[in-house]
């Protein structure tokens, strides 16, 4: 059964580890992530962007697939199904469809409008026991066509949004989505420390987890980051393994063209990537 991300993230914050949010794009992705979480006895958050939701034929289809897998794979660890970078309408649609957690990304609105919309969503989600993630200061890079430049959030604005009663807060600290450029300046730990100081017990979220060096990840966790989002890394691993399979001519041997065989190396590559991340984040055995 799907759960809100609230309890798993509060436990992570108190225990100084982080829970990974791994974005899903199809059946292989979802199955690989759930099986790895179960094997490692780690809580997990399945992230769905609005674009991926559309690609998978709508939020109801996603909810049906995930709930079916939880049952058939006998998953016992806590699993949250979370809308990633949701619009206001997208968040409402996901609440309606049966998601257990939503992110409302109001970072591109003036702060007053971000506050008003976030307040309303917290009220609606709260009645159903659904966790809410809010964002302050756009995360850099490109996410579903929205490009942000790695901005750094204003700690006072973070406190204002946190005080509305959100479950978790994503604050820009120079992190970006996708691959990091060679001249990337790194994470701004001074701002992170200040945000942590002002928001107290609130679990903080680090977007763009792909490509941030392990020591920076560990330092961010020590400063209150309890949820780390990973997407690009799984995509790169999947693509690389699939390319190798085809370049080796495996699809031409016997029934190698069968999608179940063709996608198997990519599936295993996702599992390996997720395992590596869960070990780095410290969530193994925490279910």
Backbone as JSON, one array per atom type, in Angstrom:
{
  "sequence": "XXXXXXXXXXXXXXXXXXXXXXXXXXXXXXXXXXXXXXXXXXXXXXXXXXXXXXXXXXXXXXXXXXXXXXXXXXXXXXXXXXXXXXXXXXXXXXXXXXXXXXXXXXXXXXXXXXXXXXXXXXXXXXXXXXXXXXXXXXXXXXXXXXXXXXXXXXXXXXXXXXXXXXXXXXXXXXXXXXXXXXXXXXXXXXXXXXXXXXXXXXXXXXXXXXXXXXXXXXXXXXXXXXXXXXXXXXXXXXXXXXXXXXXXXXXXXXXXXXXXXXXXXXXXXXXXXXXXXXXXXXXXXXX",
  "N": [[0.84, -1.2, 0.0], [0.52, 2.21, -0.81], [2.22, 4.91, 0.81], [2.27, 8.1, 2.51], [4.97, 10.45, 2.17], [5.77, 11.51, 4.49], [6.35, 10.26, 7.1], [8.55, 8.58, 6.52], [10.45, 10.45, 5.74], [10.7, 12.13, 7.95], [11.81, 10.34, 9.73], [14.2, 9.87, 8.4], [15.41, 12.37, 8.51], [15.8, 12.66, 11.26], [17.49, 10.5, 11.64], [19.71, 11.13, 10.19], [20.09, 10.35, 7.44], [19.22, 9.91, 3.95], [16.3, 9.57, 1.89], [15.9, 8.15, -1.26], [14.46, 9.63, -4.15], [13.36, 8.19, -6.98], [12.85, 8.69, -10.3], [10.2, 7.46, -12.34], [9.59, 5.97, -15.54], [8.43, 4.03, -17.04], [7.23, 0.55, -17.12], [9.52, -1.13, -16.69], [11.31, 0.56, -15.32], [9.88, 1.13, -12.95], [9.49, -1.42, -11.79], [12.16, -2.25, -11.44], [13.13, -0.39, -9.56], [11.4, -0.78, -7.36], [11.91, -3.5, -6.72], [14.62, -3.37, -6.0], [14.53, -1.66, -3.78], [13.1, -3.29, -2.04], [14.83, -5.51, -1.8], [16.99, -4.28, -0.53], [15.83, -3.42, 1.74], [14.95, -0.74, 2.0], [13.27, 2.38, 2.41], [11.39, 4.08, -0.18], [10.86, 6.57, -2.75], [8.81, 6.99, -5.47], [9.11, 8.92, -8.23], [7.17, 10.97, -10.39], [7.12, 12.87, -13.21], [5.18, 15.51, -14.74], [5.32, 15.25, -17.5], [6.18, 12.58, -17.79], [4.01, 11.35, -16.67], [2.03, 11.88, -18.53], [3.14, 10.51, -20.71], [2.93, 7.89, -19.8], [0.26, 7.4, -20.11], [-1.44, 8.85, -18.37], [-2.28, 9.73, -14.92], [-3.9, 7.9, -13.52], [-3.38, 5.48, -14.74], [-0.72, 5.14, -14.0], [-0.95, 4.95, -11.19], [-2.48, 2.62, -11.03], [-0.7, 0.73, -12.13], [1.48, 0.86, -10.32], [0.27, 0.2, -7.82], [-0.59, -2.38, -8.47], [1.87, -3.67, -8.81], [3.01, -3.45, -6.22], [1.5, -5.25, -4.87], [1.75, -7.7, -6.39], [4.52, -8.11, -6.43], [4.96, -8.39, -3.81], [5.78, -6.26, -2.04], [7.17, -4.92, 0.85], [8.36, -2.72, 1.99], [8.22, 0.83, 2.87], [6.59, 2.78, 0.43], [6.29, 5.68, -1.45], [4.29, 7.4, -3.8], [4.96, 9.95, -5.88], [4.29, 13.16, -7.2], [6.37, 14.93, -9.31], [7.74, 18.15, -9.52], [5.21, 19.46, -9.91], [2.45, 21.23, -11.43], [-0.12, 23.43, -10.22], [-2.67, 22.47, -11.03], [-1.89, 19.96, -11.89], [-1.07, 18.77, -9.5], [-3.52, 18.63, -8.13], [-4.85, 16.82, -9.83], [-3.31, 14.51, -9.43], [-3.72, 13.98, -6.74], [-6.37, 13.34, -6.83], [-6.19, 11.04, -8.45], [-4.94, 9.17, -6.84], [-2.31, 9.32, -5.91], [0.24, 9.35, -3.35], [1.68, 11.45, -2.51], [2.64, 14.79, -3.32], [4.33, 17.25, -5.31], [4.3, 20.67, -5.39], [5.39, 22.97, -7.55], [5.92, 26.05, -7.14], [7.83, 27.87, -7.61], [8.33, 29.64, -9.69], [6.43, 31.55, -9.48], [5.45, 34.81, -8.17], [6.31, 35.37, -4.73], [4.02, 35.76, -3.08], [1.91, 34.58, -4.51], [2.86, 31.99, -4.73], [2.76, 31.27, -2.04], [-0.05, 31.44, -1.54], [-1.14, 29.47, -3.3], [0.24, 27.2, -2.45], [-0.66, 26.99, 0.19], [-3.38, 26.37, -0.18], [-3.19, 23.86, -1.47], [-1.96, 22.35, 0.54], [-3.99, 22.24, 2.38], [-5.98, 20.73, 0.99], [-4.57, 18.33, 0.38], [-3.81, 17.59, 2.94], [-6.18, 16.79, 4.18], [-6.47, 14.31, 3.1], [-4.33, 12.93, 3.96], [-1.99, 13.17, 2.47], [1.37, 13.8, 1.51], [3.14, 16.92, 1.02], [5.35, 18.61, -1.09], [7.18, 21.58, -1.42], [8.66, 24.25, -3.37], [11.35, 26.56, -3.34], [13.06, 29.08, -5.0], [14.25, 28.53, -8.09], [15.28, 25.36, -9.35], [18.23, 24.65, -11.1], [19.02, 23.93, -14.62], [17.3, 21.74, -16.96], [13.97, 20.77, -16.74], [11.48, 18.96, -17.9], [11.23, 20.87, -20.0], [11.25, 23.27, -18.65], [13.52, 25.7, -17.86], [16.0, 26.35, -15.5], [18.47, 28.32, -13.8], [20.18, 27.27, -11.75], [19.68, 28.62, -9.34], [19.95, 30.26, -6.13], [18.21, 29.8, -3.19], [16.3, 32.11, -1.14], [16.78, 32.14, 2.23], [14.91, 33.24, 4.08], [12.54, 33.3, 2.63], [12.25, 30.59, 2.33], [11.71, 29.82, 4.94], [9.26, 31.04, 5.27], [7.6, 29.61, 3.49], [7.94, 27.03, 4.53], [6.73, 27.33, 7.02], [4.07, 27.23, 6.38], [3.25, 24.71, 6.62], [4.16, 22.66, 4.96], [5.32, 19.37, 4.01], [7.87, 18.78, 3.2], [10.74, 20.51, 1.9], [12.01, 21.85, -1.06], [14.88, 23.47, -1.82], [16.66, 25.71, -3.79], [20.11, 25.36, -4.1], [22.16, 25.93, -5.79], [22.17, 23.63, -7.21], [21.49, 21.6, -10.13], [19.31, 20.24, -12.71], [19.85, 17.28, -14.66], [22.94, 16.74, -16.54], [25.91, 17.94, -14.98], [27.67, 20.96, -15.77], [31.13, 21.46, -16.74], [32.15, 23.72, -15.49], [30.74, 24.04, -13.14], [29.85, 25.45, -10.02], [29.47, 24.09, -7.65], [27.71, 22.96, -4.63], [25.96, 25.27, -2.52], [26.77, 25.42, 0.59], [26.65, 27.15, 2.76], [24.29, 28.58, 2.47], [22.54, 26.43, 2.61], [22.93, 25.58, 5.26], [21.94, 27.81, 6.61], [19.25, 27.77, 5.79], [18.46, 25.38, 6.94], [18.77, 26.03, 9.61], [16.73, 27.93, 9.93], [14.44, 26.48, 9.26], [14.35, 24.27, 10.83], [13.04, 21.27, 11.94], [12.12, 20.47, 9.49], [12.22, 18.28, 6.72], [14.61, 18.56, 4.17], [14.96, 18.9, 0.61], [16.92, 17.69, -2.06], [17.24, 18.41, -5.32], [18.17, 17.19, -8.61], [20.13, 15.17, -8.26], [21.93, 13.7, -9.76], [25.26, 13.29, -10.56], [26.35, 14.93, -8.61], [29.12, 15.12, -6.53], [30.02, 12.41, -4.27], [30.97, 13.15, -1.68], [29.91, 15.69, -1.37], [27.2, 15.11, -1.39], [26.98, 13.64, 0.98], [27.66, 15.61, 2.82], [25.58, 17.4, 2.43], [23.45, 15.85, 3.38], [24.15, 15.72, 6.07], [23.54, 18.28, 6.73], [20.82, 18.42, 6.86], [19.41, 17.57, 4.55], [17.03, 15.33, 3.44], [15.84, 14.01, 1.42], [16.6, 12.94, -1.76], [16.69, 13.52, -5.18], [16.83, 11.45, -8.02], [17.27, 10.97, -11.42], [18.3, 11.41, -14.12], [20.66, 9.85, -13.99], [19.82, 7.15, -13.85], [18.6, 7.0, -16.32], [20.78, 7.35, -18.07], [22.3, 5.06, -17.44], [20.56, 3.03, -18.19], [20.29, 3.52, -20.96], [22.95, 3.15, -21.82], [23.45, 0.41, -21.23], [21.56, -0.76, -22.89], [22.43, 0.06, -25.4], [24.89, -1.31, -25.55], [24.04, -3.98, -25.65], [22.7, -4.09, -28.11], [24.72, -3.26, -29.87], [26.43, -5.37, -29.59], [25.16, -7.2, -31.03], [23.29, -8.87, -29.91], [20.54, -8.79, -30.11], [20.06, -10.04, -32.45], [20.49, -12.66, -32.11], [18.95, -15.74, -31.75], [15.96, -15.42, -29.94], [16.52, -12.82, -29.26], [15.52, -10.36, -29.87], [13.17, -10.06, -28.56], [11.29, -7.94, -26.54], [11.43, -8.33, -23.78], [13.87, -9.51, -23.43], [15.54, -7.74, -24.72], [15.3, -5.41, -23.19], [16.23, -6.21, -20.76], [19.07, -5.95, -19.93], [19.22, -3.16, -19.53], [17.33, -2.84, -17.53], [18.58, -4.23, -15.41], [20.73, -2.51, -15.12], [19.53, -0.2, -14.14], [18.71, -1.15, -11.66], [21.23, -1.59, -10.46], [22.21, 1.03, -10.36], [20.34, 2.28, -8.66], [20.77, 0.83, -6.33], [23.4, 1.58, -5.69], [22.98, 4.29, -5.15], [21.18, 4.19, -2.96], [22.81, 3.07, -1.05], [24.75, 5.08, -0.82], [23.14, 7.18, 0.12], [22.42, 6.22, 2.58], [20.1, 4.82, 3.25], [19.68, 2.1, 3.31], [18.36, -0.78, 4.82], [16.69, 0.68, 6.45], [13.97, 0.5, 6.33]],
  "CA": [[0.0, 0.0, 0.0], [1.28, 3.46, -0.88], [2.17, 5.74, 2.01], [2.76, 9.47, 2.39], [6.43, 10.48, 2.38], [6.03, 12.25, 5.73], [6.99, 9.49, 8.16], [9.88, 8.11, 6.1], [11.39, 11.58, 5.68], [10.96, 12.59, 9.32], [12.75, 9.35, 10.29], [15.48, 10.08, 7.73], [15.99, 13.61, 9.05], [16.26, 12.36, 12.63], [18.56, 9.5, 11.58], [20.82, 11.65, 9.37], [20.26, 9.71, 6.14], [18.25, 10.45, 2.99], [15.53, 8.62, 1.08], [15.99, 8.5, -2.68], [13.31, 9.67, -5.08], [13.8, 7.74, -8.29], [11.76, 8.93, -11.24], [9.82, 6.32, -13.17], [9.2, 6.31, -16.91], [7.69, 2.91, -17.62], [7.16, -0.63, -16.27], [10.86, -1.58, -16.3], [11.82, 1.49, -14.31], [9.13, 0.97, -11.7], [9.78, -2.74, -11.25], [13.57, -2.28, -11.02], [13.28, 0.42, -8.35], [10.69, -1.44, -6.26], [12.64, -4.73, -6.33], [15.87, -2.98, -5.33], [14.15, -1.15, -2.45], [12.71, -4.45, -1.22], [16.05, -6.28, -1.53], [17.86, -3.55, 0.39], [15.01, -2.99, 2.87], [15.03, 0.72, 2.04], [12.09, 3.13, 1.96], [11.66, 4.66, -1.5], [9.85, 7.45, -3.33], [8.74, 6.91, -6.93], [8.77, 10.25, -8.74], [6.55, 11.02, -11.72], [6.96, 14.24, -13.7], [3.94, 15.64, -15.52], [5.6, 14.7, -18.82], [6.2, 11.12, -17.68], [2.62, 10.95, -16.4], [1.37, 11.92, -19.84], [3.73, 9.43, -21.49], [2.41, 6.61, -19.29], [-1.2, 7.4, -20.3], [-2.21, 9.49, -17.31], [-1.95, 9.39, -13.54], [-4.64, 6.71, -13.08], [-2.63, 4.33, -15.25], [0.48, 5.02, -13.15], [-1.4, 4.45, -9.87], [-2.89, 1.22, -11.21], [0.51, -0.09, -12.33], [2.28, 0.81, -9.08], [-0.47, -0.59, -6.83], [-0.55, -3.78, -8.9], [3.22, -4.19, -8.53], [3.21, -3.58, -4.77], [0.82, -6.5, -4.49], [2.29, -8.91, -7.03], [5.94, -8.3, -6.05], [4.96, -8.51, -2.34], [6.65, -5.21, -1.51], [6.84, -4.64, 2.26], [8.99, -1.47, 2.43], [7.38, 2.0, 2.6], [6.7, 3.34, -0.92], [5.45, 6.84, -1.74], [4.19, 7.76, -5.22], [5.08, 11.4, -5.73], [4.33, 14.02, -8.39], [7.6, 15.72, -9.31], [7.6, 19.46, -10.19], [3.84, 19.58, -10.38], [1.71, 22.49, -11.48], [-1.25, 23.4, -9.27], [-3.68, 21.56, -11.57], [-1.31, 18.61, -11.91], [-1.12, 18.26, -8.12], [-4.92, 18.26, -7.86], [-5.16, 15.62, -10.61], [-2.63, 13.38, -8.82], [-4.42, 13.71, -5.48], [-7.59, 12.68, -7.3], [-5.87, 9.73, -9.04], [-4.49, 8.22, -5.83], [-0.9, 9.48, -5.51], [0.32, 9.51, -1.89], [2.53, 12.6, -2.25], [2.72, 15.67, -4.49], [5.14, 18.44, -5.24], [3.82, 21.85, -6.12], [6.53, 23.84, -7.84], [5.46, 27.43, -7.33], [9.03, 28.71, -7.52], [8.35, 30.67, -10.73], [5.42, 32.58, -9.17], [5.85, 35.74, -7.11], [6.21, 34.66, -3.45], [2.63, 35.81, -2.55], [1.09, 33.59, -5.21], [3.4, 30.69, -4.31], [2.21, 31.05, -0.69], [-1.5, 31.21, -1.62], [-1.41, 28.18, -3.94], [0.78, 26.15, -1.58], [-1.57, 26.89, 1.34], [-4.59, 25.68, -0.62], [-2.86, 22.45, -1.72], [-1.7, 21.71, 1.83], [-5.31, 21.98, 2.97], [-6.62, 19.63, 0.26], [-3.78, 17.11, 0.56], [-3.81, 17.25, 4.37], [-7.42, 16.07, 4.49], [-6.35, 12.93, 2.62], [-3.09, 12.34, 4.47], [-0.99, 13.16, 1.39], [2.46, 14.73, 1.8], [3.32, 17.99, 0.04], [6.68, 19.22, -1.23], [7.14, 22.9, -2.06], [9.97, 24.66, -3.85], [11.71, 27.98, -3.3], [14.29, 29.3, -5.78], [14.2, 27.51, -9.14], [16.41, 24.45, -9.48], [18.77, 24.88, -12.44], [18.95, 22.88, -15.64], [16.02, 21.63, -17.66], [13.04, 19.77, -16.24], [10.27, 19.03, -18.72], [11.17, 22.09, -20.78], [11.42, 24.47, -17.82], [14.96, 25.84, -17.63], [16.39, 27.2, -14.37], [19.93, 28.5, -13.85], [20.92, 26.93, -10.54], [19.53, 29.74, -8.42], [20.09, 29.97, -4.71], [16.98, 30.28, -2.54], [16.38, 33.05, -0.02], [16.4, 31.39, 3.44], [13.7, 33.8, 4.71], [11.39, 32.82, 1.86], [12.14, 29.17, 2.66], [11.04, 29.73, 6.24], [7.86, 31.44, 5.08], [6.9, 28.48, 2.87], [7.99, 25.92, 5.49], [5.77, 27.61, 8.09], [2.69, 26.98, 5.93], [2.92, 23.32, 6.97], [4.55, 21.68, 3.95], [5.99, 18.2, 4.59], [9.29, 18.84, 2.82], [11.02, 21.73, 1.14], [13.12, 21.84, -2.02], [15.45, 24.81, -1.9], [17.78, 25.78, -4.71], [21.4, 25.72, -3.48], [23.14, 25.84, -6.87], [22.03, 22.33, -7.87], [20.77, 21.65, -11.41], [18.84, 18.97, -13.27], [20.62, 16.8, -15.81], [24.39, 16.64, -16.34], [26.53, 19.18, -14.5], [28.71, 21.46, -16.67], [32.5, 21.41, -16.19], [32.43, 24.91, -14.67], [29.76, 24.13, -12.05], [30.48, 25.99, -8.81], [29.24, 23.24, -6.47], [26.56, 23.31, -3.8], [26.19, 26.37, -1.58], [26.48, 24.86, 1.91], [26.34, 28.22, 3.71], [22.86, 28.84, 2.35], [21.85, 25.24, 3.11], [23.0, 25.63, 6.73], [21.04, 28.88, 7.05], [17.88, 27.29, 5.57], [18.26, 24.34, 7.97], [18.65, 26.75, 10.89], [15.43, 28.6, 9.98], [13.3, 25.57, 9.05], [14.36, 23.29, 11.92], [12.79, 19.83, 11.73], [11.62, 20.23, 8.14], [13.11, 17.56, 5.81], [14.96, 19.33, 2.97], [15.05, 18.08, -0.6], [17.95, 18.06, -3.03], [16.91, 18.0, -6.69], [19.34, 17.12, -9.47], [21.12, 14.36, -7.56], [22.86, 13.06, -10.69], [26.52, 13.97, -10.84], [26.91, 15.66, -7.46], [30.1, 14.21, -5.9], [29.56, 11.71, -3.07], [31.26, 13.88, -0.44], [28.94, 16.8, -1.28], [25.92, 14.49, -1.03], [27.05, 13.3, 2.42], [27.65, 16.86, 3.59], [24.21, 17.93, 2.34], [22.62, 15.04, 4.29], [24.49, 16.12, 7.44], [22.94, 19.6, 6.94], [19.35, 18.37, 6.88], [18.76, 17.05, 3.34], [16.5, 14.0, 3.77], [15.27, 13.42, 0.2], [17.46, 13.29, -2.9], [16.05, 13.08, -6.42], [17.7, 10.88, -9.03], [16.54, 10.63, -12.63], [19.2, 11.32, -15.27], [21.64, 8.77, -13.82], [19.16, 5.89, -14.24], [18.38, 7.05, -17.77], [22.07, 7.12, -18.73], [22.68, 3.66, -17.22], [19.65, 2.22, -19.02], [20.65, 3.72, -22.37], [24.26, 2.57, -22.04], [23.33, -1.05, -21.24], [20.78, -1.13, -24.07], [23.3, 0.24, -26.55], [25.87, -2.4, -25.57], [23.32, -5.2, -26.04], [22.44, -4.02, -29.55], [26.0, -3.21, -30.59], [27.03, -6.72, -29.54], [24.36, -8.04, -31.92], [22.5, -9.83, -29.1], [19.14, -8.8, -30.56], [19.99, -10.86, -33.66], [20.7, -14.06, -31.71], [17.73, -16.4, -31.26], [14.84, -14.51, -29.7], [17.1, -11.66, -28.6], [14.75, -9.15, -30.2], [12.02, -10.02, -27.65], [11.52, -6.78, -25.66], [11.79, -8.75, -22.42], [15.32, -9.77, -23.45], [16.18, -6.5, -25.18], [15.3, -4.41, -22.12], [16.75, -6.78, -19.5], [20.31, -5.33, -19.43], [18.9, -1.81, -19.04], [16.62, -3.06, -16.26], [19.61, -4.55, -14.41], [21.56, -1.31, -14.93], [18.77, 0.68, -13.25], [18.81, -1.75, -10.32], [22.59, -1.34, -9.94], [22.31, 2.47, -10.07], [19.5, 2.56, -7.49], [21.46, 0.22, -5.18], [24.54, 2.45, -5.4], [22.46, 5.52, -4.55], [20.61, 3.9, -1.64], [23.96, 2.87, -0.16], [25.33, 6.41, -0.59], [22.2, 8.0, 0.91], [22.3, 5.65, 3.93], [18.73, 4.36, 3.54], [19.63, 0.64, 3.32], [17.99, -1.36, 6.12], [15.92, 1.64, 7.26], [12.52, 0.33, 6.11]],
  "C": [[0.88, 1.26, 0.0], [1.14, 4.25, 0.42], [2.64, 7.16, 1.67], [4.26, 9.45, 2.66], [6.78, 11.06, 3.75], [6.84, 11.45, 6.76], [8.4, 9.05, 7.76], [10.9, 9.24, 6.09], [11.69, 12.15, 7.07], [11.97, 11.65, 10.0], [14.15, 9.57, 9.69], [16.18, 11.32, 8.29], [16.57, 13.35, 10.44], [17.47, 11.42, 12.61], [19.75, 9.9, 10.72], [21.13, 10.78, 8.14], [19.23, 10.32, 5.2], [17.54, 9.32, 2.26], [15.63, 9.08, -0.36], [14.63, 8.6, -3.34], [13.86, 9.29, -6.43], [12.63, 7.91, -9.25], [11.48, 7.71, -12.09], [9.33, 6.8, -14.54], [8.36, 5.23, -17.57], [7.69, 1.73, -16.65], [8.53, -1.08, -15.78], [11.43, -0.75, -15.16], [11.2, 1.2, -12.95], [9.48, -0.34, -11.02], [11.22, -2.81, -10.71], [13.75, -1.55, -9.69], [12.61, -0.27, -7.15], [11.43, -2.69, -5.78], [13.91, -4.4, -5.57], [15.58, -2.47, -3.92], [13.82, -2.31, -1.52], [13.94, -5.27, -0.82], [16.9, -5.61, -0.46], [17.13, -3.07, 1.65], [15.12, -1.47, 3.09], [13.67, 1.32, 1.69], [12.41, 3.77, 0.62], [10.52, 5.56, -1.93], [9.93, 7.31, -4.84], [8.28, 8.28, -7.43], [8.17, 10.17, -10.14], [6.44, 12.49, -12.13], [5.66, 14.31, -14.49], [4.12, 15.06, -16.92], [5.57, 13.18, -18.82], [4.79, 10.59, -17.43], [1.82, 10.89, -17.7], [1.83, 10.74, -20.7], [3.17, 8.06, -21.09], [0.87, 6.56, -19.29], [-2.0, 7.91, -19.11], [-1.93, 8.93, -15.92], [-2.68, 8.14, -13.04], [-3.93, 5.45, -13.53], [-1.41, 4.07, -14.36], [0.11, 4.42, -11.79], [-1.78, 2.97, -9.96], [-1.69, 0.3, -11.34], [1.28, -0.24, -11.02], [1.56, -0.03, -8.01], [-0.47, -2.08, -7.17], [0.8, -4.42, -8.58], [3.47, -4.39, -7.05], [2.64, -4.91, -4.29], [1.53, -7.72, -5.08], [3.76, -9.17, -6.69], [6.1, -8.44, -4.53], [5.95, -7.52, -1.69], [6.22, -4.85, -0.08], [7.42, -3.31, 2.74], [8.06, -0.29, 2.15], [7.65, 2.58, 1.21], [5.75, 4.53, -1.04], [5.45, 7.07, -3.24], [3.98, 9.26, -5.28], [5.09, 12.12, -7.07], [5.54, 14.93, -8.28], [7.39, 17.01, -10.11], [6.2, 19.67, -10.75], [3.35, 21.0, -10.47], [0.57, 22.35, -10.45], [-2.31, 22.4, -9.74], [-3.18, 20.12, -11.6], [-1.37, 17.98, -10.53], [-2.54, 17.82, -7.76], [-5.29, 16.96, -8.57], [-4.53, 14.38, -9.97], [-3.27, 12.99, -7.49], [-5.68, 12.9, -5.8], [-7.32, 11.25, -7.76], [-5.38, 8.7, -8.03], [-3.01, 8.25, -5.51], [-0.87, 9.68, -3.99], [1.13, 10.74, -1.5], [2.57, 13.47, -3.5], [3.71, 16.8, -4.24], [4.45, 19.54, -6.03], [5.01, 22.76, -6.31], [6.01, 25.23, -8.17], [6.62, 28.4, -7.38], [9.07, 29.82, -8.58], [7.27, 31.74, -10.52], [6.03, 33.6, -8.21], [5.55, 35.06, -5.77], [4.78, 34.65, -2.9], [1.76, 34.73, -3.19], [1.54, 32.17, -4.87], [2.79, 30.31, -2.95], [0.72, 30.68, -0.77], [-1.81, 29.83, -2.2], [-0.92, 27.01, -3.08], [-0.16, 25.91, -0.39], [-2.81, 26.07, 0.99], [-4.32, 24.18, -0.84], [-2.59, 21.7, -0.42], [-3.03, 21.35, 2.51], [-5.96, 20.75, 2.33], [-5.9, 18.3, 0.49], [-3.84, 16.62, 2.0], [-5.03, 16.45, 4.77], [-7.33, 14.61, 4.09], [-5.07, 12.25, 3.1], [-1.98, 12.23, 3.43], [0.1, 14.19, 1.7], [2.65, 15.73, 0.66], [4.75, 18.53, 0.08], [6.5, 20.56, -1.94], [8.55, 23.28, -2.47], [10.15, 26.17, -3.75], [13.03, 28.15, -4.04], [14.38, 28.2, -6.82], [15.46, 26.67, -9.15], [16.92, 24.61, -10.92], [18.6, 23.72, -13.39], [17.58, 22.84, -16.28], [15.21, 20.48, -17.1], [11.76, 19.94, -17.03], [10.12, 20.37, -19.43], [11.3, 23.37, -19.99], [12.89, 24.6, -17.46], [15.24, 26.81, -16.49], [17.91, 27.24, -14.31], [20.69, 28.16, -12.59], [20.86, 28.05, -9.52], [19.7, 29.3, -6.97], [18.9, 30.61, -3.99], [17.28, 31.27, -1.42], [15.9, 32.31, 1.23], [15.13, 31.91, 4.12], [12.44, 33.35, 3.98], [11.15, 31.34, 2.15], [11.37, 29.0, 3.96], [9.55, 30.04, 6.09], [7.03, 30.29, 4.48], [6.84, 27.29, 3.83], [6.92, 26.09, 6.57], [4.31, 27.39, 7.68], [2.25, 25.55, 6.28], [3.23, 22.32, 5.88], [5.32, 20.55, 4.64], [7.48, 18.28, 4.37], [9.51, 20.02, 1.9], [12.23, 21.55, 0.23], [13.62, 23.26, -2.15], [16.63, 24.78, -2.85], [19.05, 26.17, -3.98], [22.51, 25.57, -4.53], [23.11, 24.51, -7.59], [21.23, 22.48, -9.17], [20.31, 20.26, -11.84], [19.73, 18.58, -14.44], [22.1, 16.73, -15.49], [24.95, 17.98, -15.89], [27.62, 19.64, -15.46], [30.07, 21.45, -15.97], [32.79, 22.58, -15.25], [31.45, 25.1, -13.52], [30.45, 24.51, -10.74], [30.3, 25.13, -7.56], [28.06, 23.73, -5.65], [26.94, 24.43, -2.82], [25.79, 25.93, -0.17], [26.16, 25.92, 2.96], [24.84, 28.51, 3.69], [22.07, 27.65, 2.9], [21.81, 25.25, 4.65], [22.03, 26.67, 7.29], [19.57, 28.45, 6.9], [17.52, 26.28, 6.66], [18.0, 24.99, 9.33], [17.25, 27.37, 11.04], [14.24, 27.65, 9.89], [13.3, 24.4, 10.04], [14.17, 21.85, 11.51], [12.39, 19.47, 10.3], [12.61, 19.43, 7.28], [13.35, 18.4, 4.55], [15.21, 18.39, 1.81], [16.11, 18.61, -1.54], [17.56, 17.5, -4.4], [18.21, 17.92, -7.49], [20.47, 16.34, -8.82], [22.16, 13.7, -8.45], [24.12, 13.89, -10.86], [27.06, 14.83, -9.72], [27.88, 14.71, -6.76], [29.62, 13.66, -4.56], [29.81, 12.49, -1.78], [30.31, 15.07, -0.25], [27.57, 16.27, -0.86], [25.9, 14.22, 0.48], [27.0, 14.57, 3.28], [26.24, 17.47, 3.59], [23.28, 17.18, 3.29], [22.89, 15.46, 5.74], [23.88, 17.49, 7.78], [21.42, 19.6, 6.76], [18.65, 17.93, 5.61], [18.33, 15.6, 3.61], [15.88, 13.31, 2.57], [16.14, 13.9, -0.96], [16.85, 12.68, -4.16], [17.07, 12.63, -7.46], [16.85, 10.51, -10.24], [17.51, 10.38, -13.79], [20.14, 10.12, -15.18], [21.06, 7.41, -14.23], [18.94, 5.85, -15.75], [19.68, 6.75, -18.53], [22.49, 5.66, -18.62], [21.85, 2.73, -18.1], [20.04, 2.3, -20.49], [21.98, 3.04, -22.72], [24.19, 1.05, -22.15], [22.58, -1.53, -22.48], [21.63, -1.01, -25.33], [24.29, -0.94, -26.67], [25.25, -3.7, -26.07], [23.12, -5.22, -27.56], [23.74, -4.0, -30.36], [26.7, -4.57, -30.62], [26.23, -7.7, -30.4], [23.5, -9.06, -31.19], [21.04, -9.92, -29.57], [18.95, -9.66, -31.81], [20.2, -12.35, -33.35], [19.41, -14.65, -31.15], [16.58, -15.42, -31.13], [15.3, -13.25, -28.98], [16.37, -10.36, -28.84], [13.52, -9.01, -29.3], [12.25, -8.87, -26.66], [11.9, -7.17, -24.23], [13.28, -9.04, -22.31], [16.08, -8.48, -23.78], [16.31, -5.47, -24.04], [15.9, -4.92, -20.81], [18.07, -6.16, -19.03], [20.09, -3.92, -18.88], [18.21, -1.87, -17.68], [17.62, -3.35, -15.14], [20.48, -3.33, -14.1], [20.85, -0.3, -14.02], [18.88, 0.15, -11.82], [20.17, -1.44, -9.67], [22.76, 0.13, -9.53], [21.55, 2.82, -8.79], [20.19, 2.02, -6.22], [22.62, 1.13, -4.71], [24.08, 3.72, -4.67], [21.92, 5.28, -3.14], [21.72, 3.69, -0.61], [24.61, 4.22, 0.19], [24.44, 7.25, 0.34], [22.01, 7.48, 2.34], [20.94, 5.09, 4.27], [18.59, 2.84, 3.6], [19.32, 0.14, 4.73], [17.14, -0.46, 6.99], [14.4, 1.5, 7.11], [11.84, -0.14, 7.4]]
}
